[in-house]
Amino acid sequence: MATLNPKENLLRVLHGQMPEWVPSYSYYGQIPGVEGPPPNMGMRLSPLMGDRSDPENPRDLWGVPYTAVEEVGGFSLPTPNEFILKDITKWGDVIKIPDRLKDVDWKAVAEAELKNLPFSREATSLWYGPGGGTFMNLMNMMGFTEGLAAMLEEPDYVKELFQFFFDFYMPIAKQVIDVIKPDVISLGDDAASERSPFISPEMYREFLIPIFWEYAYLAIERGLPVNMHLCGHGEAFLPDLIRIGICSWEPVQLSNDIEELQARFGRHLVIGGGWEGRGRLTELDVTDEEIRQSVRDAIDKYARNGGFMFAAAYTPRSTNDPLTAHWNEVMQKEVYEYGKDFYK
């Protein structure tokens, strides 16, 4: 019989210990088809989300316009070809801290929003992400072509902009973390595609690692585990990330050599992923048993040493997509049913 609740079981993994069962990492709060509280929940301060929820003119904190995309379940993405920053050397004329955020009592905001989170601190771990996606902020503002060119041609201006982001987000993080007392600090910046990184490990080390280190230190000095959200083929960045204290990575897509990473880093690096909805698993006539078998295969392959959390979900095909909802429920039920006795 299990003696740990979902929060305790997940945190055991993140602290390098063996869990009682294979934990899930939830991207959407309550895990479909599984009774009880989710093992984790993220917290974002609403003032830092900008006007993303504005139905007429959704924009992020810095003014980047967003568009809801039906084909990915209505999630909003930066509007194509509407870039707000044309010349990196002029970033200071364009990128400003909104006036409404200059005198915010962030401790009060954090306390108020923490009270409204629909979860129990006893059973669900709280994950907080300082920073706002440094690399992706630049790409959202300039587009990948101009943004990557700026990093090559005008690195000093890019570093100035990155420092501007850091100088804005870090004081907020210092205030908020000691108020909400999260269980995990989770950084995030998608610097890779499925096939390869967008930038070299050397550029990652030069531009981003110094910033990530400062955020990670906030966690390390408080004894908190540090997670990195990094989509795509990002394994080349792992040595530097682990060096600054990252102990968990999600979502680890199958384009990465997961078994080699596990052999190299053991439980010093928790793998969150190991499953993807691709190929046969996304065909409309895929059977429930095929989905369940894919879950068992992933757990058998990657969960043996305990440094693993199942972190995956089907992306909705539309805003009204009961089929994908069913697939996610089948998948998550199997993670629980197969994973609950995996270490016995």
N, C-alpha and C positions, 0 to 999 in steps of 0.2 A: 504494500500500500504506500502511495506517495506521501511523503511528509512535508514537502515543500509546496508552496503555492506558485502560480505562474511567474510572478515577479522574482521570487527567490530562486526558482530554477533557472531563469534566464540570466540573472546576475551571477550565479555560480559560473556559468560558461564565460561571461565577460571578465570574471576575475581569475580565469585560468584553471578552474576546477571542473571536475566531472559533474554533469547534471544528473538528475534522477531519470529524466526522459528527454527526448529530442525536442528542444524548444522551437516554437515558431516566433518569427519576428513579424509583427503586424504593420502593414502600411495603411490600413484603413480602419483602425480602431478595433471594434469587436471582430473576432475571427469568424468568418462564415461557417455555420454548421457546428461550431464548438461552444458548448455551454460554459458559462463562467466568464470572468473578466479577461480582457486582453493582457498579455504579458508586458506590453509597453505602450506608451502613448507619447507623442511628440507635443511640444508646446512652442508656439510662435506668438509673439506679441502682435496683436492686431494693428497697432499704429505703424509697425514696420512692413505691413503688407501693402501699403499705399492704397490705391483705389481699385484694386483688382476685382472687387465685387460690384463695381459700378456697372450697371447694365448698358449704359449709354456710351461710356468712355473709359473702359477698364485700363488702368495704368499701374505700373509698380511704383515703388517709393521714389525712384529717380526719374519717372516720366516715360518709361518705355511702354508703348501701347501693347495690349494683349488681345488675342482673339480666341474665343472658345472654338474648339475643333470637334465636330460631331463624331469623326472617325475614331477618336480616342476617348470616347465617353464624355465629351463635353469639357475635358480639361483645357485650360487656357494656355496658349503658347505665345511668345513674342510675335507680333504681327509682321509677316514677311515684308521686307524692303521699306519699312518705316523706321529707319534708324535715327536716333536722336543725336548721335555724336559722329560728325563727318571727319573731323580732324583731331587726332589725339593731342596735338600740341595746344589745342584750344579747349581742352577738357574743363579747365577752371571757369570758362565763360558759360559752360552749358550745364555742368553737373553741380547742383547746389543742394544743401540740406533744406528741405521744406520748412518754411517759417513755423508751421504748426508743431514741428518736432523740436524746436530749439529750447523750449522751457518745460519739457515734459517731466513729470515726476515718475520715473521709470519704476521705482520701487512700488509706488501705489498702483501703477498699471499692472505690474506683475502680481501683486497680492490680489487684486480684483479678478484678474483673468484666471488665476490659479483656483479660486473659489468656484468658478463656473465650469471647470473641466469635469466631464462626466465619467469619473473613474475613482477608484479607491486607492489611496496611497499604500495601503497594506498589501494589495494584490497586484497592482500594476505599477511598473517602473516608469518614472518620468524622465523623458529625454529632452534635453534643451540644446538648441543649436545656435551658438553665437556666430556672428558674421552673416554675410548675405550671399555667399557664392561669389568670391572675388573674380575668378576667371570667367564665370558665366555672366557676371554683370557686364564685363567688357564686351563679350560676344553679343549679348542682348542689345547693348547700346550701339555697337558698330557693325554687327554682322561678322560672321566668321572670316570672310575674306579680308576685310579691312582690319578687324581686330587682331588676327594673327600676323598680318603685315605690320601693324603697329608694334607688336612685341619684338619683331625682328629689326625694324627700321628706326624706331623711336623708343628704345627700352627705358630710357630715363623718365620719359613722360608717362609711360605705362606704370612704372614703379611709383611715381607721384600719385597717380590716380588710385592705385592699390593702397598706398599709405593713407590717402584720404578716406577710403572705405574703412580701413582698420581704425583710424582715429575716431571715426563716428561710432562704429559698432562696439569697440572694446570697452569704453566706459559704461555703456549700457549693459554689456554682459557682466561686468564686475558687480554692478548693482543688483542685477536680476538674479544671478546665480546664488548669492547668499540669502536672497529672500525666498526663492522657490525651492532651494535645496534639491536639485535634480539628482537622480540616481546615475545618469549617464550624460556625458557631454558628447554631442554628435555634430561633427563638422560635415560639410558637404560642398562639393564643387565638381561638376561633371567635365573633366578635362580629357575625356577619351570617347571615341566612337566604339562600336562593337568590334571593328577590325584592328584599330590601332589608336595610340594616344594622339591627341591633337598637337601636342608639343613634346619635345624631347625630355628625357629625364633630367638633362642638364638645365633646361629652361625651367622645368618644374621646380628643381632645387633652387634656382636663382630667384624666381619670381614669387613662388607660392609657399615653399617650405618655411621661410622665416615667419610668415604670417600665421601659418598653421601651428607653428611651434608656440607662438605667444598664446593662442587660444588653448592649445593642449595643456600648457602649463597651468592655466586656471583650474583644469581638472586634476592634474597630477598633484598639485599642492594640496588639494582637498581629498585625495585618495579615490577619485572617481575614474572609472574606465572611460576611454576615448574611442568613439566610433568614427569611421569615415564613410560617408555616402559618396560613392564614386561609380557611376555607370560605365559600362564599356570595358575595353581591353586595357585595364589600368595596372596590370601586375608589375610593369617596369618602375612604377612609382613606389612600390611597397617597401623596399629597403630604407628609403628616406623617411617614409611615413612611420615605420616601426621604430626607427631611430629616435623620433621625437615623441614617441609614446603611444601611437595608435595601436590599439589591441584588437580592433574589430573592423571588418570591412563588409559593406553591403551596398548594392546587390552584386555578388560575384558572378558574373555571367560566364557561360560555358566557353567563350572564346579564350578565357584565361586557363592556364595549366593549374587547375586547382589541386590535383594530387601532388604536383611538384611543390606548390606553395605549402601544403600541409607537411610534406616531408622536410622542407627547409625550416619552417618556423614553428611547427607543432602547435601547441595550444597558446603560444604567444600571439598568434593571429587567429581570431575567430572568423571563420568563413560563414558569411550570411548569404546564401544563394544556392548554387548547384543545381538549379532547375530552371528551365525556360519553356514557355509555351511557344513551340516552333514546330514546323513540319507537320507530321501526322497529328500532333496534339492540338492543332488549330483547325483541322478539317471539320466541317460541319457534322460529319457522321462519326466523329471520334466517340468511342464508347466510354462509359464510366469506368469500366475495368481497365481500359488502356491508360486512363489518367491515374487511376490508383496504382497501377504497376509502375508508372513513371516516377511516382513519389517513392515507392519502395526501392526502386533502383537508385535514386538519388541518395536516400538515407543510407542504404547499404554501402554505397561508394564513398561517401564523404563524412559520415557521422561517426565513424568507428572510434576516433581518438577523443571524442567529446567536444572538440573545439569547433562546433558547428551549430548553426541555427538555420532552420528552413525559412528563407526570406524570398518569397516569390508570390506572384499573383498574375492571373490573366488580366490584361487590360481590356476594359469594355469596348465592344465594337461600335457602340452608339450610346446615346444618353438613355435609351430605353432598350436594354439588352438582357433579357432574362436568361438567355443561353449561357452567356459568360458568367453570370451570377451563379448558375447551376454548376458550371465547371469549377468555379472557385470553391463552392461548398463541397463538392466531391473531393477536390484536392486537399483542402484543409482538414476535412474529416479524416482522410487517410493519414495525413501527417500525424494527427493525434492518435488514431487507433493503432497505427503501426509503430509510431515512435514512443508510445507510453511504456512499452515493455522492452524497448530495444537494448537497454543496458542491463537487463536482469539476467 
